[in-house]
Amino acid sequence: MEKLFNIDLSKISSASSQEALDRKKNLELFLKTGLPNKRDENWKFSDLNFIISKNFKQITNNDDLKFDKKFKLIKEFEHNYIILVNGIIKSFDIKYEEKGKLKVETLKSLENFSKPNNNLYYLNKALSLGGFYLEVQKDYKCKKPIIIYNYFTSNLDNKIINNSNQIKLNENTELTLIEYNIGEKSKFLKNTFETINIGKDSSFKSIILQKSKSSGYFYKNITGSQAYNSSYQNFILSSGLKFNKIEINMDLEKENSNCYILSGLSLGKKEHQEIKTQINHLAPNCKSYQKIKNVLESDSTGVYQGKIFVKDMAQKTDAYQLSKALILDDQAEFNAKPELEIYADDVKCSHGSTSGSIDENAIHYLMTRGIELQEAKKLLINGFISEIFENIPEEKLKVFLEKSIMEQINGI
Amino acid sequence: MKSSELKNQEYKYGFSTDIENFKAPKGLSEKTIEFISEVKKEPKWMLDWRLKAFNRLKVLKEPNWQKPKYPKINYQDLYYYSAPKSMKDKPKSLDEVDPKLIETYNKLGIPLNEQKKLSGVAVDAVFDSVSVATTFKGELDKKGIIFCPISEAIQKHPELVKKYLGSVIPISDHYFATLNSAVFTDGSFVYIPPNTRCPMELSTYFRINASETGQFERTLIIADKGSYVSYLEGCTAPMRDENQLHAANVELVALDDAEIKYSTVQNWYPGDKDGVGGIYNFVTKRGACRGKNSKISWTQVETGSAITWKYPSCILQGDNSVGEFYSIAITNNHQKADTGTKMIHLGKNTKSKIISKGISAGLADNTYRGLVDIGAKAKNSRNYTQCDSLLMGNKCGAHTVPYIKNKNSSSTVEHEATTSKINEDQLFYCNQRGLNQEEAVSLIVNGFCKEVLQQLPMEFAVEAQKLVSISLEGSVG
């Protein structure tokens, strides 16, 4: 059989001989077992090895960073931006913020990453070219959101990109970060590991958005920790990739912290998306809330694996999980595993999961009011997904997000 | 029931009967299997079937994905067959049965004597590896219903056994099911002929008595076209400080328009307060709704066993077939339970309903693990799942691990789960009305379980309700 990976470590310039050695060691560790497959409980519904083997051959790491496309910035609302090409900082502009309050730099060091929970971690450690480091200084509340434009070079066929990012919010800060992925026609893999630290009394909003369809196969691992009275909100709206798995592990380490994960996805032909979360309630009086909505068209697959863990001392926990799927085609598939692991008794933990088709009575109602079938469907799908945006306070941003979701729905 | 009465009722079935046993040589080998087959006077095809399972077992590994972990079982240190000596030559009637055995069952509240019959229930009593007696045989015979020990069915109705044995749980299934196929000893066989409604509840009572013995029972129930049967099993074991293995296989087959209702009140010895001893209850139960409009309903009340590890499942093959699962799992002290169900929807318009109530107290761990799988061809299928957990104290755990797969656009799957503790307002209200803490908890828990308890046949619902109170004994305050 032909080898799936054809990695050339000499393409990567390491800072020290120790680093080069580490990379080699990690690559060996990865190659020993290869990509995770469905025998691994965490990959039960998304057999990455199967999906990648079917679509790729001779995967190599990328060293070509020539970029000749034009950058197009979003005009709908004012924002700071960081432009990444293949995950590496190309340029950035944080003109709306006070000087010295925001630190943006290229992340080189691969230290401080959490312990591996799957084999892709070793692959990332072996090949990562770094990414960005973002830090908000103490007592500073960002005035405008930051958009991360994720551009990719052309000619990435059968290439793999590995990145690692770090985001740090110090005490009493606020930040809204929008990750904006720009579609790319060539078929490539992206493997990203990100750590997030949210300090005391801080609030972090993160939005993941995909512009236009892409042939990318993405995996993103987010590991985070939250301090006292901190808040984390993540909106996942990244439809349009061939494969996308976002894994979030969040530790609610101190009291009164809260964590929201909200997602609205509409998946089309040959698209496979998985959201996997693990929220660890390690302190009393914390709240977590997850709402995952999927619209599945054609032969797409939607997966949600969510786990709420409540430690014995984490009394008064309020945790909620809801996953809903609208299945519009007989070839589409929705799999869910909403899991609870609870060791404290004075808690309120619940989850719900439903999957089914569009309510025919609702369609009938709309059609009797003179709305055509296709239009009625769109209306209902829009209503189904747009509930996710309720928590976004910035009006302009909300309008923008609604518009981009509408575009996705119209594409159905 | 007063709380003082409650206090004295720990595990009341913990006595053991002093009886001379006739055992197979220790250990698992082809010899042991040949021995069992010979003692049971089985035909050659049965022995071949067992040996085939044994060969398969050699390449299988024990599963280890479950939540409760247990020390490695030494399969060579077990007796795979143990029977009271007096049962060696089969007694012809109840009069010939060793009075000590009859006494044991009387003590357990299961009268084998038909004069003292438990109204409307036919009992098959299994003691370690043999069936002691089956009551009401004559009356059932008249209707053409076969209700007998499976070892008897192998001899008398080989065509039925050959056709259905292993058709729901194949011999190559998983480790414990395959082990059972190789060494199973006794259990019940039920066949309900077409268009017959079984006039009484059928019931099997399993009793483990001998030490260092594993019980491997096998039950096969076939409901032919248009028939109905309600079946109940109960189980107890003596208090011992060793862990005993109970690995049973239960297969149900429902043909067109047939209905099987299978209820279990499981009360194996759960071990003592410090978690010493108790039964490992590793059971495979599976039902196939083969025919159109067929229905299988599982109801279980799991209060005993040190570790309960079982998933009574339904394979909904026939169009319009229905699967149901009602469960109460109560764990206290060091008990562990990992239980749930699988609903595999294959036919059109199939429906399933899952109601699971888990109660955890003391240092126990209680897991609901279930699968709802709607296949691409199972159009217009429907599932509703509800699992609620109740936690008493902060040293125990309650976990929910549902797997949900939906592969077509006309089916609907709904799942909801909650975890909470006993509502303090409700407790306060009960206290105010003069109920003490323990009575109040017992009342609230019974209310919490009501949806499941009401599915049990009348005769056992009362018993089960008491069991629920007793199992939580001492867990309050």
Contacts between the chains, C-beta under 8 A, distances in Angstrom:
chain1	res1	chain2	res2	distance
A	41	B	65	7.5
A	45	B	405	8.0
A	312	B	394	5.0
A	312	B	395	7.0
A	313	B	394	7.9
A	315	B	394	7.2
A	325	B	406	7.1
A	327	B	406	6.3
A	327	B	408	7.1
A	327	B	409	4.4
A	327	B	411	8.0
A	328	B	409	5.9
A	329	B	409	5.7
A	330	B	376	6.6
A	330	B	407	8.0
A	330	B	408	4.9
A	330	B	409	5.2
A	330	B	410	7.6
A	331	B	376	7.7
A	332	B	409	6.7
A	333	B	405	7.2
A	333	B	406	6.9
A	333	B	407	4.9
A	334	B	404	7.8
A	334	B	405	7.6
A	334	B	406	4.9
A	335	B	403	7.6
A	335	B	404	6.6
A	335	B	405	4.9
A	335	B	406	7.6
A	336	B	402	7.7
A	336	B	403	7.8
A	336	B	404	4.3
A	336	B	415	7.8
A	337	B	401	7.0
A	337	B	402	6.7
A	337	B	403	5.2
A	337	B	404	7.0
A	338	B	400	7.7
A	338	B	402	6.4
A	338	B	404	7.9
A	338	B	415	7.3
A	338	B	417	7.6
A	339	B	399	7.4
A	339	B	400	6.5
A	339	B	401	4.9
A	339	B	402	7.5
A	340	B	389	7.8
A	340	B	398	7.4
A	340	B	399	6.0
A	340	B	400	4.3
A	340	B	401	8.0
A	340	B	417	6.6
A	340	B	419	5.9
A	341	B	397	7.1
A	341	B	399	4.7
A	342	B	389	7.3
A	342	B	391	6.8
A	342	B	397	6.3
A	342	B	398	5.1
A	342	B	399	6.6
A	342	B	419	5.1
A	343	B	394	7.0
A	343	B	396	7.5
A	343	B	397	4.7
A	344	B	391	7.6
A	344	B	394	5.3
A	345	B	391	3.9
A	345	B	392	6.6
A	345	B	393	5.9
A	345	B	394	5.0
A	345	B	396	7.6
A	345	B	421	4.3
A	346	B	394	7.6
A	346	B	421	5.7
A	347	B	391	7.7
A	347	B	419	6.5
A	347	B	420	6.9
A	347	B	421	7.6
A	348	B	418	8.0
A	348	B	419	7.9
A	348	B	420	6.1
A	349	B	418	7.0
A	349	B	419	4.3
A	349	B	420	7.5
A	350	B	416	7.0
A	350	B	417	6.2
A	350	B	418	4.2
A	350	B	419	7.0
A	351	B	400	7.3
A	351	B	415	7.6
A	351	B	416	7.1
A	351	B	417	5.2
A	352	B	414	7.7
A	352	B	415	6.4
A	352	B	416	4.5
A	352	B	417	7.6
A	353	B	402	7.3
A	353	B	404	5.6
A	353	B	413	7.3
A	353	B	414	7.5
A	353	B	415	4.2
A	353	B	416	7.7
A	354	B	412	7.2
A	354	B	413	6.5
A	354	B	414	4.8
A	354	B	415	7.1
A	355	B	404	7.1
A	355	B	406	4.4
A	355	B	411	7.9
A	355	B	412	7.1
A	355	B	413	4.9
A	356	B	406	7.7
A	356	B	411	6.7
A	356	B	412	3.5
A	356	B	413	6.8
A	357	B	409	4.8
A	357	B	410	5.9
A	357	B	411	8.0
A	357	B	412	7.4
